[in-house]
């Protein structure tokens, strides 16, 4: 026992015991603090609302694609209900085809729509035929076509006004028609566009309206001027 007391009385042993005791106290304090934090923060996590950028692509006022900022952009082949309701396509006839975008997210946003048009036969896409003959008409107020990014097959449009939550854009288009000049393309006894299918696809992207110029430049690589309410292509 005497030797044990002498061992405990050594300075280095006293220092080690002090460190061990301090460690036990600190450990107890940390565990107690964690318990308190868990109790008080649970209601916060249960009610927290995370802002999101979500958009819906509308065709004749009906959503045909919906998606969020962290997933792929809403896109796909449009259903063309008015055209399909007609058993025989009428060349030159303007069928109703209203394309628009709705903000289904929780924050204001700017939107961009990309329209793709092309022809196909039984073997697939025909790159030798003119997508210009697939005509969309009736550009609504607020929509801007980007001439630098557009081609005969692909058209790119921006909506100049910020889109608040639960608000839709004006119609990007009102009608679709197949130009009757397709009948002018003929080789021997067959027409070049006979028995072909035309396709119309749309894709919508969205970015937040905060720091709009920088956000749009970063997301889309396009220079615009404006503020959190309106933009214009440079």
Secondary structure as UniProt FT lines:
FT   HELIX           2..8
FT   HELIX           11..47
FT   STRAND          54..59
FT   TURN            60..61
FT   STRAND          62..68
FT   TURN            69..70
FT   STRAND          75..77
FT   HELIX           81..85
FT   TURN            91..92
FT   STRAND          95..103
FT   STRAND          109..121
FT   TURN            122..123
FT   STRAND          124..126
FT   TURN            127..128
FT   HELIX           131..133
FT   STRAND          134..137
FT   TURN            141..142
FT   STRAND          143..145
FT   TURN            147..149
FT   STRAND          154..159
FT   TURN            165..166
FT   STRAND          173..178
FT   HELIX           180..184
FT   STRAND          186..187
FT   TURN            188..189
FT   STRAND          190..191
FT   TURN            192..195
FT   STRAND          197..208
FT   TURN            210..211
FT   HELIX           212..220
FT   STRAND          224..226
FT   STRAND          230..233
//
